[in-house]
């Protein structure tokens, strides 16, 4: 199981606790054509994934995010989707 703890603020610093590694999971789905990412999934990409692979077959990506975390990972993911035709927020 992979989870990211709630954000804790302490003296102006934000701390995230990572448990697990989602790299194998992301590598296992890199051949999909259609992908839905929730806000929690984007957080996992940010804190629990060492590398994001190429998603050469991905043509349709739906993203649901109500979080302030994960936008850097999302930009990296978009750069790894050369055949993306549809992006839904």
Buried (B, 14 or more C-beta within 10 A) or exposed (E): EBBBEEEEEEEEEEEBEBEBEBBEBBEEEBEBEEBEBBBBBBBBBBBBBEEBBEBEBBBBBEBBBEBEBBEEBBEBBBEBBEEBEEEEE
